[in-house]
Structure formats: structure tokens, C-alpha cells
Amino acid sequence: MASEARPSIVEVREDGLPRFARSDGIFMMSCSMSRLRLKLNRTDFALDVDLELPGQGITVLFGVSGSGKTSLLRCVAGLERTPGALVSIASETWQDDAAGIYLPTWRRPLGYVFQEASLFEHLNVRANLQFGLKRAKAADSSALSAAIDLLGIAALLERKTNQLSGGERQRVAIARALATQPRLLLLDEPLAALDHARRQDILPWLERLRDELKIPMLYVTHSSDEMARLADTLVVLDAGKVKACGPVAEVLAGLDMPVVLGDDAGALLSARIEERDAHWQLARLAFNGGSLWVRDTGLLLGRAVRVRVLARDVSIALAKPSHTSIQNLLPCVVQAIGPDTHASQSLIQLQCGQSVLLARITARAVNELQLKPDMLVWAQVKSVALVE
């Protein structure tokens, strides 16, 4: 973000450890903050960012094509030389022009996963992984074994790369990057070249990386589904500038500079499976603000999940509705009212306990209900989507 405005920061746990860490210590590293101050002139935009990011979890770089996402990643990797830059990952400085520090790409302990897996076709999976390990300065076979286990590719080791699906190829590419024990993992739209089915195959493995590793990850995407499912921290880029930055749920629910507009606008909630109704085949999700009933997909009680509630699926009533087919009714307080993509529509920000929802209603309804900040209302949630 521009230097005059500091971005939001995700804090580590009270005991000083991040949420995502492997117990075996293979991928352990400092959970200090990372600092990225980068400027790069392009033909159609100028990259100009100043970010302070958490030292664990996935930071998603989100925006339309040409917004500067990949350019930022290349600058961090040292593939683009940016004068006056500062790249500090955890407690290690990779570039500080003011101090005369510059590490070339080969000296930066990072893993880079591209849209295409770029595996050696004449080698099988095992040889591809071992080749990557040989190029690492501090080769460690235990790190490779841990990566194979983490990505679930042990059964693929003897296969030729032309016998792998697109999702399997990307899992191998990620394991190869992790085997070098990087201090930062860069993923540049790793699912862009995959069809919908293959994306669904690999997303659970990316979730596992997020939940089990202590390595910070920068993940480039323009997919709102991937962003909602994977991001801990969200950085929204527009024409090379940071439009918003912070914990993903807070950024998505903001109305001052809406990140996702149109049909994808909505809120992201952290919830837990609290109850299952076997008769009606429903599950109750508890979150900081109430409960939501959803279709029972067989998830275990106590399981932590992410829930996406689209603004188009939330309506507002001034009194608690009765005799309605809508089962999810939540008491809320109006926080803010903002415009939507069409002049006939408005977005309403609702505080529901410690959580925030968005509702899309017509501007006419806002006027007739005389909605204003601090009003007590009821949110009627017509549909809820589990994103993991």
C-alpha cells in the first residue's frame, strides 16, 4: 500500500506461533512480518506498493489481468530489478537498495510455482524432484520426503510426467519447490491452466499447505472462488497500486472500496460444524454472530469451515419474519449503506455479532424501509455456500 497508509496486519497467536505449522519442524521458520516496497514502470501501468505482510499463511494477490500481480511476484523473486526497493522476508533482507543489499534470484531461498508445471519430460516424477533438490544450496532429503507426504504424491514417483493429469503435475511442481525448504513460496496462478474438475482436485492440497505449513505464501489469482477459499490475507491490486489490504473477511466486507462487485459480492465467515440433523439432512454452522443451517455434506462435528454468503442471497426485514420458508434469520445492525454496480441497487453492510454480512437490495427498498446506520434489522439468508 502507498507508504502514507499502512495496511492491516494479521497477528500471530498469543503464544507467538502462527496457526499453520508442521509439528515435525521440517518447514519451520521465523514468523516475523515481511516488508515489500517496490516500484516498477510498465508500459500500461506503474507498480508502486508498500506492504507489510504476515509471516505465515497465504497472502492472495487479487485483481484483474494487468493489475500488477505477476510483476510484484517477479520483483520479490529478483527476476525484475527494481531500484529503491526493499524486500525483507521474515528476518532476512533480500534487497535494500538504501543499504546496498541485493541478492540475485539464485541466492533467494524461495520456491516459485508457475501456471505451467514445467517438469522435465524425459525424467519421471522422482527424478524431477531429486533434480530440484540437487540445485538447492542446502539439500535435505527429509524435506523432500515431507513434501511428498504433504502433497500426497508417493504413488506418482515412478510415473513419467506425460502420464500425469494437470492437477498431479502441479502437485509435483509444488513438492519440488517445497523440497528446497524455501522461506517463501510464490504461486503464480497455479490453477489457471486447469479445467474446473482438475481445480477441484488440487484445491484441497493447497488448503493443506495453508493449514499445515509455517511458510508464508504469495498466491496470484483473479478467481474470486480461489481467493475466498485460500486467502488468509488479501491484497487487491488495481493498475499497479494497492486498492485494499488486510484479513480476507474484513476486506471482502468493506464498502468504502468494494473489492468484488456484481454477483460475486458477499461476505466470508469462519464457522464450525456444531450440529447435524439426520432427519432433514442438514448441518448447523456456528459463527461469531449466530448459526446457519446448510445441506449436510457429511463433515464431522467440530470441523472448522469457511462460509461464503453472497450479498444477492441476503434480504432485510425490520421485524423478525414469521411464516417464511427462509430458515436462516439473523439479528443485525446496519453499519453502512453504499452503491452497487447499478444505480437501482444498494449494498448494505450488516454487523452480525462479531461478523459482517453484505446484503444487496434495491435503492427503492432502502428508501421505503428508511434504512440508516445503527438500525436494528433482521437478515434473511436464502443461501449459504461452504467454500472448503
VOPAGU-2260 file (C-alpha; in pm, 1 decimal, decimal comma):
REM VOPAGU-2260
SITE   aa  ch    i         X         Y         Z
SITE  MET   A    0       0,0       0,0       0,0
SITE  ALA   A    1     113,0     352,3     -50,4
SITE  SER   A    2     359,3     448,6     220,0
SITE  GLU   A    3     129,3     707,7     374,6
SITE  ALA   A    4    -138,4     446,4     453,2
SITE  ARG   A    5     -39,6     138,2     648,5
SITE  PRO   A    6    -219,1    -186,1     560,3
SITE  SER   A    7    -398,5    -409,5     805,5
SITE  ILE   A    8    -187,7    -682,9     962,6
SITE  VAL   A    9    -274,7   -1037,4    1065,6
SITE  GLU   A   10    -136,4   -1115,6    1410,0
SITE  VAL   A   11      15,2   -1441,1    1527,4
SITE  ARG   A   12    -133,1   -1638,2    1815,5
SITE  GLU   A   13     -85,5   -1525,1    2175,7
SITE  ASP   A   14     178,4   -1792,1    2228,2
SITE  GLY   A   15     383,3   -1641,8    1945,9
SITE  LEU   A   16     323,7   -1923,8    1699,5
SITE  PRO   A   17     123,0   -1897,0    1378,7
SITE  ARG   A   18    -181,1   -2110,3    1312,5
SITE  PHE   A   19     -17,2   -2307,8    1034,5
SITE  ALA   A   20     289,6   -2508,4    1132,8
SITE  ARG   A   21     406,2   -2863,2    1076,7
SITE  SER   A   22     474,7   -3045,3    1400,7
SITE  ASP   A   23     778,3   -3222,6    1252,0
SITE  GLY   A   24     960,9   -2892,3    1210,3
SITE  ILE   A   25    1068,8   -2964,0     851,9
SITE  PHE   A   26     930,2   -2636,0     721,4
SITE  MET   A   27     962,6   -2424,8    1037,3
SITE  MET   A   28    1085,3   -2066,5    1006,9
SITE  SER   A   29    1052,8   -1731,4    1182,5
SITE  CYS   A   30     700,7   -1587,0    1186,2
SITE  SER   A   31     826,5   -1226,9    1163,3
SITE  MET   A   32     649,4    -984,8     932,6
SITE  SER   A   33     759,1    -938,1     570,8
SITE  ARG   A   34     803,1    -596,4     407,9
SITE  LEU   A   35     771,3    -528,3      34,8
SITE  ARG   A   36     839,3    -181,3    -102,6
SITE  LEU   A   37     852,6    -198,1    -481,5
SITE  LYS   A   38     831,8      36,3    -780,2
SITE  LEU   A   39     844,3     -75,6   -1141,8
SITE  ASN   A   40     740,1     111,9   -1454,3
SITE  ARG   A   41     548,5     -81,8   -1717,3
SITE  THR   A   42     405,2      30,8   -2049,4
SITE  ASP   A   43      45,3      29,2   -1928,3
SITE  PHE   A   44      86,9      83,6   -1552,1
SITE  ALA   A   45     338,5     162,9   -1279,8
SITE  LEU   A   46     378,2     -83,9    -995,2
SITE  ASP   A   47     404,0     112,8    -670,3
SITE  VAL   A   48     340,7     -82,2    -349,5
SITE  ASP   A   49     445,2     -66,7      14,0
SITE  LEU   A   50     319,7    -371,6     203,0
SITE  GLU   A   51     372,8    -525,2     544,2
SITE  LEU   A   52     250,5    -883,3     543,0
SITE  PRO   A   53     220,1   -1165,3     797,2
SITE  GLY   A   54     494,4   -1425,3     813,0
SITE  GLN   A   55     259,7   -1722,4     768,8
SITE  GLY   A   56     -46,0   -1834,6     575,9
SITE  ILE   A   57    -149,5   -1742,0     222,6
SITE  THR   A   58    -149,2   -1381,7     106,6
SITE  VAL   A   59    -355,8   -1367,3    -211,1
SITE  LEU   A   60    -268,3   -1102,9    -469,9
SITE  PHE   A   61    -604,1   -1040,4    -634,7
SITE  GLY   A   62    -710,6    -828,0    -928,6
SITE  VAL   A   63    -794,4    -823,9   -1295,8
SITE  SER   A   64    -539,3    -916,7   -1560,8
SITE  GLY   A   65    -280,8    -641,1   -1598,0
SITE  SER   A   66    -315,4    -510,0   -1242,7
SITE  GLY   A   67      45,7    -592,6   -1149,4
SITE  LYS   A   68      11,1    -922,1    -963,6
SITE  THR   A   69     273,8   -1120,0   -1154,1
SITE  SER   A   70     504,8    -817,6   -1177,8
SITE  LEU   A   71     501,1    -792,4    -797,7
SITE  LEU   A   72     584,4   -1162,7    -769,9
SITE  ARG   A   73     874,3   -1128,4   -1016,4
SITE  CYS   A   74    1014,0    -833,1    -821,9
SITE  VAL   A   75    1006,3   -1033,4    -498,7
SITE  ALA   A   76    1185,0   -1319,6    -674,3
SITE  GLY   A   77    1450,2   -1085,2    -812,9
SITE  LEU   A   78    1352,1   -1159,9   -1172,3
SITE  GLU   A   79    1284,4    -787,4   -1215,4
SITE  ARG   A   80    1537,4    -537,5   -1076,7
SITE  THR   A   81    1354,5    -250,3    -907,8
SITE  PRO   A   82    1563,5      49,4    -794,9
SITE  GLY   A   83    1496,0     180,6    -446,0
SITE  ALA   A   84    1327,1    -143,5    -345,2
SITE  LEU   A   85    1304,2    -317,0      -8,7
SITE  VAL   A   86    1231,2    -689,9       7,3
SITE  SER   A   87    1250,7    -831,1     359,1
SITE  ILE   A   88    1111,8   -1179,3     420,0
SITE  ALA   A   89    1071,3   -1260,8     789,7
SITE  SER   A   90    1404,5   -1154,7     941,1
SITE  GLU   A   91    1605,5   -1184,6     617,2
SITE  THR   A   92    1665,9    -894,3     379,3
SITE  TRP   A   93    1686,5    -990,5      12,9
SITE  GLN   A   94    1703,0    -638,3    -125,7
SITE  ASP   A   95    1757,5    -299,7      34,6
SITE  ASP   A   96    1897,8     -50,3    -211,1
SITE  ALA   A   97    1942,6     210,3      61,6
SITE  ALA   A   98    2178,2     -28,3     242,1
SITE  GLY   A   99    2341,5    -163,3     -73,3
SITE  ILE   A  100    2194,0    -513,0     -33,0
SITE  TYR   A  101    2083,9    -714,6    -334,5
SITE  LEU   A  102    2057,1   -1092,8    -355,8
SITE  PRO   A  103    2016,7   -1236,5    -707,2
SITE  THR   A  104    1735,4   -1484,0    -762,7
SITE  TRP   A  105    1952,5   -1790,8    -718,2
SITE  ARG   A  106    2052,9   -1673,7    -369,0
SITE  ARG   A  107    1698,3   -1603,2    -253,6
SITE  PRO   A  108    1558,2   -1902,3     -61,5
SITE  LEU   A  109    1224,3   -1915,6    -239,7
SITE  GLY   A  110    1008,4   -2161,8    -426,7
SITE  TYR   A  111     829,4   -2047,0    -743,4
SITE  VAL   A  112     532,4   -2232,1    -893,4
SITE  PHE   A  113     416,8   -2111,4   -1235,9
SITE  GLN   A  114      92,0   -2158,8   -1426,9
SITE  GLU   A  115     253,9   -2447,7   -1611,4
SITE  ALA   A  116     432,3   -2708,9   -1404,1
SITE  SER   A  117     746,6   -2701,5   -1628,1
SITE  LEU   A  118     855,1   -3055,0   -1545,7
SITE  PHE   A  119    1131,1   -3235,4   -1736,4
SITE  GLU   A  120     951,1   -3466,4   -1976,7
SITE  HIS   A  121    1244,5   -3710,1   -2006,5
SITE  LEU   A  122    1250,2   -3771,1   -1629,6
SITE  ASN   A  123     997,1   -3944,9   -1410,0
SITE  VAL   A  124     844,8   -3775,2   -1106,7
SITE  ARG   A  125    1111,5   -3898,1    -864,9
SITE  ALA   A  126    1393,6   -3771,9   -1087,3
SITE  ASN   A  127    1221,2   -3435,6   -1131,4
SITE  LEU   A  128    1200,8   -3395,2    -754,6
SITE  GLN   A  129    1560,2   -3504,1    -699,3
SITE  PHE   A  130    1682,4   -3265,9    -969,4
SITE  GLY   A  131    1518,9   -2978,6    -785,3
SITE  LEU   A  132    1678,7   -3091,7    -461,4
SITE  LYS   A  133    2027,3   -3107,5    -617,5
SITE  ARG   A  134    2001,0   -2743,4    -718,2
SITE  ALA   A  135    1919,0   -2640,2    -361,3
SITE  LYS   A  136    2207,4   -2495,8    -163,3
SITE  ALA   A  137    2116,4   -2693,2     148,6
SITE  ALA   A  138    1982,0   -3021,9      17,5
SITE  ASP   A  139    1782,2   -3220,2     271,5
SITE  SER   A  140    1616,9   -3547,5     175,7
SITE  SER   A  141    1389,7   -3526,1     479,3
SITE  ALA   A  142    1238,6   -3206,7     339,6
SITE  LEU   A  143    1169,7   -3385,0       9,5
SITE  SER   A  144    1006,9   -3676,5     192,2
SITE  ALA   A  145     791,7   -3436,4     390,0
SITE  ALA   A  146     686,0   -3257,2      70,8
SITE  ILE   A  147     595,4   -3587,4     -96,8
SITE  ASP   A  148     381,4   -3678,6     202,1
SITE  LEU   A  149     222,1   -3334,6     227,6
SITE  LEU   A  150     118,0   -3330,8    -140,4
SITE  GLY   A  151      16,2   -3697,5    -148,8
SITE  ILE   A  152     231,0   -3789,6    -449,8
SITE  ALA   A  153     411,4   -4101,9    -324,6
SITE  ALA   A  154     212,1   -4318,6    -567,5
SITE  LEU   A  155     323,8   -4099,9    -859,3
SITE  LEU   A  156     701,4   -4120,5    -810,1
SITE  GLU   A  157     775,2   -4375,7   -1084,1
SITE  ARG   A  158     540,4   -4225,0   -1342,5
SITE  LYS   A  159     656,1   -4035,9   -1648,0
SITE  THR   A  160     542,0   -3677,3   -1640,5
SITE  ASN   A  161     335,1   -3724,6   -1958,4
SITE  GLN   A  162     124,5   -3974,6   -1763,6
SITE  LEU   A  163      16,4   -3713,7   -1507,6
SITE  SER   A  164    -300,8   -3507,5   -1506,4
SITE  GLY   A  165    -270,0   -3131,3   -1489,5
SITE  GLY   A  166    -352,7   -3130,8   -1119,3
SITE  GLU   A  167     -95,5   -3402,8   -1048,5
SITE  ARG   A  168     170,6   -3209,2   -1241,0
SITE  GLN   A  169     107,3   -2900,9   -1026,8
SITE  ARG   A  170     127,7   -3105,2    -706,4
SITE  VAL   A  171     465,1   -3236,4    -820,3
SITE  ALA   A  172     579,6   -2883,4    -905,5
SITE  ILE   A  173     476,5   -2759,6    -561,1
SITE  ALA   A  174     651,8   -3052,3    -389,8
SITE  ARG   A  175     967,0   -2974,8    -590,8
SITE  ALA   A  176     952,6   -2613,9    -470,6
SITE  LEU   A  177     898,0   -2717,7    -107,7
SITE  ALA   A  178    1185,0   -2967,6    -114,5
SITE  THR   A  179    1433,0   -2679,1    -121,6
SITE  GLN   A  180    1298,0   -2560,3     217,0
SITE  PRO   A  181    1215,1   -2210,2      92,6
SITE  ARG   A  182    1149,0   -1918,6     324,2
SITE  LEU   A  183     877,3   -1800,4      86,2
SITE  LEU   A  184     657,6   -1983,7    -164,1
SITE  LEU   A  185     539,5   -1789,9    -471,3
SITE  LEU   A  186     245,3   -1929,8    -669,0
SITE  ASP   A  187     155,3   -1753,1    -993,8
SITE  GLU   A  188    -198,9   -1861,3   -1088,0
SITE  PRO   A  189    -114,1   -2230,4   -1039,4
SITE  LEU   A  190    -467,7   -2338,5   -1134,3
SITE  ALA   A  191    -518,1   -2112,9   -1437,8
SITE  ALA   A  192    -428,0   -2383,7   -1689,9
SITE  LEU   A  193    -657,3   -2645,2   -1531,5
SITE  ASP   A  194   -1021,8   -2719,2   -1607,9
SITE  HIS   A  195   -1284,1   -2696,9   -1334,0
SITE  ALA   A  196   -1260,8   -3064,4   -1234,5
SITE  ARG   A  197    -882,1   -3056,4   -1201,4
SITE  ARG   A  198    -902,6   -2733,6    -998,4
SITE  GLN   A  199   -1133,5   -2907,3    -753,9
SITE  ASP   A  200    -880,8   -3191,3    -730,9
SITE  ILE   A  201    -589,5   -2968,0    -631,3
SITE  LEU   A  202    -764,4   -2708,7    -410,6
SITE  PRO   A  203    -775,3   -2942,2    -106,8
SITE  TRP   A  204    -397,7   -2986,5    -136,1
SITE  LEU   A  205    -348,0   -2611,0    -143,2
SITE  GLU   A  206    -568,7   -2585,5     165,7
SITE  ARG   A  207    -346,5   -2841,9     332,0
SITE  LEU   A  208     -40,1   -2631,7     252,1
SITE  ARG   A  209    -211,2   -2330,4     407,2
SITE  ASP   A  210    -317,3   -2517,0     720,4
SITE  GLU   A  211      -0,3   -2716,5     788,0
SITE  LEU   A  212     291,4   -2500,5     676,8
SITE  LYS   A  213     453,9   -2209,3     851,6
SITE  ILE   A  214     599,6   -2082,2     523,6
SITE  PRO   A  215     444,3   -1757,9     402,1
SITE  MET   A  216     292,8   -1784,6      55,4
SITE  LEU   A  217     214,0   -1521,0    -207,3
SITE  TYR   A  218     -62,2   -1653,5    -432,2
SITE  VAL   A  219    -164,0   -1475,5    -752,7
SITE  THR   A  220    -517,0   -1519,4    -886,3
SITE  HIS   A  221    -806,6   -1332,7   -1042,4
SITE  SER   A  222   -1052,6   -1605,6    -937,3
SITE  SER   A  223   -1284,6   -1493,6    -657,1
SITE  ASP   A  224   -1353,8   -1859,4    -572,2
SITE  GLU   A  225    -983,7   -1939,2    -518,0
SITE  MET   A  226    -939,7   -1618,0    -321,8
SITE  ALA   A  227   -1232,7   -1691,8     -89,0
SITE  ARG   A  228   -1121,6   -2049,0     -34,4
SITE  LEU   A  229    -748,5   -1997,6      22,8
SITE  ALA   A  230    -667,8   -1644,2     139,5
SITE  ASP   A  231    -574,6   -1552,1     493,6
SITE  THR   A  232    -464,9   -1204,2     389,1
SITE  LEU   A  233    -597,3   -1030,8      78,3
SITE  VAL   A  234    -410,8    -770,8    -127,5
SITE  VAL   A  235    -618,9    -616,2    -404,3
SITE  LEU   A  236    -420,1    -457,9    -686,7
SITE  ASP   A  237    -550,6    -213,6    -945,1
SITE  ALA   A  238    -322,5     -61,8   -1212,3
SITE  GLY   A  239     -14,0    -137,4   -1001,8
SITE  LYS   A  240    -149,5      20,2    -681,0
SITE  VAL   A  241    -286,0    -142,2    -366,3
SITE  LYS   A  242    -659,7     -85,4    -351,5
SITE  ALA   A  243    -710,8    -277,3     -26,0
SITE  CYS   A  244    -510,9    -498,7     210,1
SITE  GLY   A  245    -595,7    -690,2     525,2
SITE  PRO   A  246    -757,5   -1007,5     662,9
SITE  VAL   A  247    -968,3   -1152,2     383,1
SITE  ALA   A  248   -1304,9   -1136,7     562,7
SITE  GLU   A  249   -1256,4    -770,7     654,5
SITE  VAL   A  250   -1152,1    -667,8     304,8
SITE  LEU   A  251   -1440,4    -850,9     135,4
SITE  ALA   A  252   -1699,6    -694,4     365,9
SITE  GLY   A  253   -1575,9    -336,4     320,1
SITE  LEU   A  254   -1794,7     -84,1     137,7
SITE  ASP   A  255   -1552,5     209,6     110,9
SITE  MET   A  256   -1372,4      41,9    -180,3
SITE  PRO   A  257   -1564,5    -274,3    -276,3
SITE  VAL   A  258   -1326,8    -548,2    -388,8
SITE  VAL   A  259   -1571,0    -786,4    -552,7
SITE  LEU   A  260   -1869,9    -634,1    -729,6
SITE  GLY   A  261   -2168,7    -777,5    -911,6
SITE  ASP   A  262   -2293,0   -1129,4    -841,9
SITE  ASP   A  263   -1972,6   -1229,8    -656,0
SITE  ALA   A  264   -2005,0    -958,5    -387,2
SITE  GLY   A  265   -2052,1   -1108,5     -43,2
SITE  ALA   A  266   -1907,6   -1191,8     296,4
SITE  LEU   A  267   -1674,4   -1467,5     416,3
SITE  LEU   A  268   -1739,1   -1623,0     757,5
SITE  SER   A  269   -1533,2   -1858,3     973,4
SITE  ALA   A  270   -1763,2   -2121,6    1120,6
SITE  ARG   A  271   -1771,5   -2463,5    1282,5
SITE  ILE   A  272   -1997,5   -2766,4    1234,4
SITE  GLU   A  273   -2197,2   -2767,7    1559,5
SITE  GLU   A  274   -2494,5   -2994,7    1490,3
SITE  ARG   A  275   -2626,5   -3239,9    1236,2
SITE  ASP   A  276   -2995,3   -3305,7    1176,6
SITE  ALA   A  277   -3011,1   -3657,0    1035,9
SITE  HIS   A  278   -3384,8   -3642,1     969,7
SITE  TRP   A  279   -3369,6   -3333,5     746,2
SITE  GLN   A  280   -3009,4   -3395,5     634,0
SITE  LEU   A  281   -2895,7   -3051,9     745,5
SITE  ALA   A  282   -2593,9   -2927,4     940,4
SITE  ARG   A  283   -2583,0   -2624,9    1167,4
SITE  LEU   A  284   -2281,6   -2396,3    1139,0
SITE  ALA   A  285   -2196,0   -2174,0    1434,6
SITE  PHE   A  286   -2008,5   -1848,2    1381,3
SITE  ASN   A  287   -1945,3   -1527,3    1574,5
SITE  GLY   A  288   -2290,2   -1386,8    1513,9
SITE  GLY   A  289   -2526,8   -1682,4    1518,4
SITE  SER   A  290   -2594,5   -2003,7    1330,7
SITE  LEU   A  291   -2668,6   -2105,6     974,5
SITE  TRP   A  292   -2832,9   -2424,0     851,3
SITE  VAL   A  293   -2683,2   -2576,8     537,5
SITE  ARG   A  294   -2710,5   -2902,9     345,7
SITE  ASP   A  295   -2529,1   -3180,2     532,2
SITE  THR   A  296   -2229,4   -3289,4     325,6
SITE  GLY   A  297   -2100,9   -3532,8     586,7
SITE  LEU   A  298   -1840,3   -3310,3     752,5
SITE  LEU   A  299   -1751,0   -3413,3    1107,4
SITE  LEU   A  300   -1881,3   -3225,7    1409,6
SITE  GLY   A  301   -1633,1   -2964,6    1526,5
SITE  ARG   A  302   -1484,3   -2921,4    1178,9
SITE  ALA   A  303   -1378,6   -2561,6    1104,1
SITE  VAL   A  304   -1510,6   -2437,0     770,5
SITE  ARG   A  305   -1529,8   -2122,1     561,7
SITE  VAL   A  306   -1870,8   -1998,0     458,9
SITE  ARG   A  307   -1943,9   -1760,8     173,7
SITE  VAL   A  308   -2267,6   -1564,4     189,8
SITE  LEU   A  309   -2334,1   -1368,1    -129,1
SITE  ALA   A  310   -2498,8   -1028,0     -98,3
SITE  ARG   A  311   -2759,3   -1126,5    -356,4
SITE  ASP   A  312   -2877,6   -1402,2    -119,5
SITE  VAL   A  313   -2939,5   -1171,3     178,2
SITE  SER   A  314   -3256,5    -963,8     221,4
SITE  ILE   A  315   -3357,0    -733,8     507,2
SITE  ALA   A  316   -3665,2    -707,1     729,5
SITE  LEU   A  317   -3738,7    -454,7    1002,8
SITE  ALA   A  318   -3902,8    -718,4    1224,7
SITE  LYS   A  319   -3830,5   -1088,5    1268,2
SITE  PRO   A  320   -4007,9   -1263,8     980,4
SITE  SER   A  321   -4260,7   -1537,1    1053,2
SITE  HIS   A  322   -4429,1   -1796,2     831,4
SITE  THR   A  323   -4138,0   -1787,7     587,6
SITE  SER   A  324   -3954,4   -2063,5     402,8
SITE  ILE   A  325   -3620,2   -1895,3     477,0
SITE  GLN   A  326   -3465,5   -2082,1     770,4
SITE  ASN   A  327   -3161,0   -1862,7     837,5
SITE  LEU   A  328   -3271,0   -1544,2    1015,3
SITE  LEU   A  329   -3012,2   -1330,1    1192,2
SITE  PRO   A  330   -3049,5   -1013,7    1403,5
SITE  CYS   A  331   -2810,0    -748,2    1273,6
SITE  VAL   A  332   -2722,7    -380,8    1293,7
SITE  VAL   A  333   -2688,2    -166,6     981,9
SITE  GLN   A  334   -2329,1     -41,5     964,3
SITE  ALA   A  335   -2314,6     132,1     627,6
SITE  ILE   A  336   -2503,8     176,7     302,3
SITE  GLY   A  337   -2322,8     204,4     -29,8
SITE  PRO   A  338   -2388,2     197,1    -403,6
SITE  ASP   A  339   -2374,3    -118,3    -613,2
SITE  THR   A  340   -2275,7    -160,8    -976,7
SITE  HIS   A  341   -2618,5     -38,8   -1096,7
SITE  ALA   A  342   -2788,3     277,3    -972,2
SITE  SER   A  343   -3101,3      81,2    -884,5
SITE  GLN   A  344   -2916,1    -133,8    -630,3
SITE  SER   A  345   -2754,6     -70,3    -290,6
SITE  LEU   A  346   -2513,4    -272,1     -76,7
SITE  ILE   A  347   -2589,0    -282,4     295,3
SITE  GLN   A  348   -2314,1    -368,6     543,8
SITE  LEU   A  349   -2459,3    -553,7     842,6
SITE  GLN   A  350   -2290,4    -620,4    1176,6
SITE  CYS   A  351   -2397,6    -962,1    1299,1
SITE  GLY   A  352   -2231,7   -1024,3    1635,0
SITE  GLN   A  353   -1860,5   -1004,7    1561,3
SITE  SER   A  354   -1912,6   -1089,2    1193,9
SITE  VAL   A  355   -2012,0    -880,0     895,3
SITE  LEU   A  356   -2261,8    -962,5     620,1
SITE  LEU   A  357   -2346,7    -781,6     298,5
SITE  ALA   A  358   -2698,1    -753,0     154,7
SITE  ARG   A  359   -2796,0    -631,7    -191,6
SITE  ILE   A  360   -3137,6    -468,3    -208,8
SITE  THR   A  361   -3288,8    -203,9    -432,0
SITE  ALA   A  362   -3232,0     163,2    -357,4
SITE  ARG   A  363   -3610,4     189,5    -351,6
SITE  ALA   A  364   -3624,6     -63,2     -66,3
SITE  VAL   A  365   -3361,6     134,9     124,6
SITE  ASN   A  366   -3583,1     441,3      94,8
SITE  GLU   A  367   -3909,0     264,7     183,8
SITE  LEU   A  368   -3755,9      91,9     487,5
SITE  GLN   A  369   -3579,3     418,2     578,3
SITE  LEU   A  370   -3260,6     225,4     646,4
SITE  LYS   A  371   -2978,2     410,7     814,3
SITE  PRO   A  372   -2669,5     323,3    1020,1
SITE  ASP   A  373   -2726,9     180,4    1370,5
SITE  MET   A  374   -3073,9      47,3    1285,2
SITE  LEU   A  375   -3166,1    -295,9    1418,7
SITE  VAL   A  376   -3281,9    -524,7    1137,4
SITE  TRP   A  377   -3317,1    -892,9    1050,2
SITE  ALA   A  378   -3109,0   -1051,7     776,3
SITE  GLN   A  379   -3278,5   -1327,6     579,8
SITE  VAL   A  380   -3011,0   -1555,0     433,9
SITE  LYS   A  381   -3152,8   -1750,8     142,1
SITE  SER   A  382   -2838,9   -1945,6      50,5
SITE  VAL   A  383   -2503,2   -2032,5     206,0
SITE  ALA   A  384   -2201,4   -2185,9      31,6
SITE  LEU   A  385   -1929,4   -2389,7     201,9
SITE  VAL   A  386   -1606,2   -2299,8      25,0
SITE  GLU   A  387   -1398,4   -2578,9     179,9
